[in-house]
Amino acid sequence: MGKTIVSSDCKIGPREILAPNTDFLYQTTKPELAEYGILMPTFERKLLKANDPLTDTEKVWIETLNEVLNSENLLKEYELKAPTRANDFHIKKFVASG
C-alpha cells in the first residue's frame, strides 16, 4: 500500500518485519523509529473503563501518532521504503519456480 507503518512491538512479527537487523527478543518500551516502520510499546493487559484516565502508554501512542502525521519528511521516508520491504515477502521469493 506504500504507507507508513506504526505497530505495537508485540512478541512475534512486527519487529522481524519492521526492524529486521535487531534482536527479535527485544520489546521496546518507547517509540522506536525502525528501518521500515515505527515500533511502539505494547499496552497493558488489563481491562480499562471508558472513563478511566489515559495510561502512560496511551499518551505515548497519541503523541507519537500526532508527530508522525505532522511530519511530511518522516511519512515520505517510510512510504518510499514500504514497497521495497513488501517485495521481500513476495510469493515468488517463497515458491520454487519449476
C-alpha positions in Angstrom: 0.0 0.0 0.0 3.0 2.3 0.3 2.0 3.7 3.7 3.9 4.4 6.9 3.5 1.5 9.4 3.1 2.1 13.1 2.9 -1.1 15.0 2.8 -2.4 18.6 6.1 -4.3 19.2 4.3 -7.5 20.2 6.3 -10.6 20.7 6.1 -12.1 17.2 6.0 -10.4 13.9 6.3 -6.6 13.8 10.0 -6.4 14.9 11.0 -9.1 12.3 9.3 -7.1 9.6 10.0 -3.5 10.5 13.4 -3.9 12.2 15.0 -7.0 10.7 18.5 -6.2 11.9 17.6 -6.0 15.6 17.3 -8.6 18.4 13.9 -10.2 17.9 13.6 -11.0 21.6 13.7 -7.3 22.5 10.5 -5.3 23.0 10.6 -1.6 23.0 9.2 0.5 25.9 9.3 3.7 23.9 8.7 4.7 20.3 11.4 3.3 18.0 11.9 4.6 14.5 12.9 1.3 13.0 14.2 0.7 9.5 10.9 0.1 7.8 8.3 1.5 10.3 7.7 2.7 13.8 7.6 0.2 16.7 5.6 1.2 19.7 5.3 -0.1 23.3 2.6 -2.7 23.9 -0.4 -1.9 26.0 -1.0 -3.4 29.5 -3.2 -6.5 29.6 -5.9 -5.2 31.8 -9.4 -4.1 31.1 -9.9 -0.4 31.4 -13.2 1.5 31.7 -14.1 4.2 29.1 -13.9 6.9 31.8 -10.5 5.8 33.2 -7.7 8.3 32.7 -5.3 7.6 29.8 -2.4 5.3 30.7 1.2 6.5 30.0 1.4 4.1 27.1 -1.8 5.5 25.6 -0.4 9.0 25.9 2.8 8.0 24.2 0.8 6.5 21.3 -1.2 9.7 20.9 1.9 11.9 21.0 3.8 9.7 18.5 0.9 9.4 16.0 0.4 13.1 16.1 4.1 13.7 15.5 4.2 11.1 12.6 1.1 12.5 10.9 2.5 16.0 11.1 5.9 15.1 9.7 5.9 15.0 5.9 9.5 14.0 5.8 9.1 11.0 8.1 5.9 9.9 6.3 7.7 10.2 2.9 10.7 8.3 4.1 8.7 5.3 5.3 6.4 5.4 2.3 9.3 5.2 -0.1 10.7 2.2 1.8 7.4 0.3 2.0 7.3 -1.2 -1.5 10.9 -2.5 -1.1 10.1 -4.2 2.2 6.9 -5.6 0.9 8.8 -7.1 -2.1 10.9 -9.0 0.4 7.7 -11.0 1.2 6.6 -11.5 -2.4 5.3 -15.0 -3.1 7.9 -15.6 -5.8 10.6 -15.5 -3.1 9.0 -18.4 -1.3 7.7 -20.6 -4.1 10.2 -22.6 -6.1 10.0 -21.9 -9.8 9.6 -25.0 -11.8 
